[in-house]
Amino acid sequence: MGDTSFYGPGLTVDTNSKFTVVTQFISSDGTATGDLTEIRRLYVQNGVVIQNSYVNVPGITANTYNSITETLCDAQKAAFGDQTQFEAKGGLTQMGVAAKAGMVLVLSIWDDYAVDMLWLDSDYPTPANASAPGVARGTCATTSGVPAT
């Protein structure tokens, strides 16, 4: 989040080459029965394990977070001026309870005529200042992603 030097063509995770994303669900006691407390993402490229980058967003202490924790969620919501809906619904602990009940990974390929997928990897919302926390989400131009083209 906010580290524009980490993921992309020629960067730390070089999107010009194949890579694998590894997601780890860490519990409070290191077992499958403990409460979910952290979600960690790693990348493997050319046989090298690459740790996720640290969050680099104004309003969030630098070099503090490189995985998803409730503390990061709170810091991000405060920096972006968002409501803490994830926390209000039980946060990572409740997500872990739901995962233990069983989930199915679903991938979907779709288009987005409303906002051209800009929310994913461009500046969004488009009228906002790209330097505002949470607006710059990737390197794609705000004119990209139009499904009709």
Secondary structure, 3 states (H helix, E strand, C coil): CCCCCCEECCCCEECCCCCEEEEEEEECCCCCCCCEEEEEEEEEECCEEEECCCCCCCCCCCCCCCCECHHHHHHHHHHHCCCCHHHHCCHHHHHHHHHHHCCCCCCCCCCCCCCCCHHHHCECCCCCCCCCCCCECCCCCCCCCCCCC
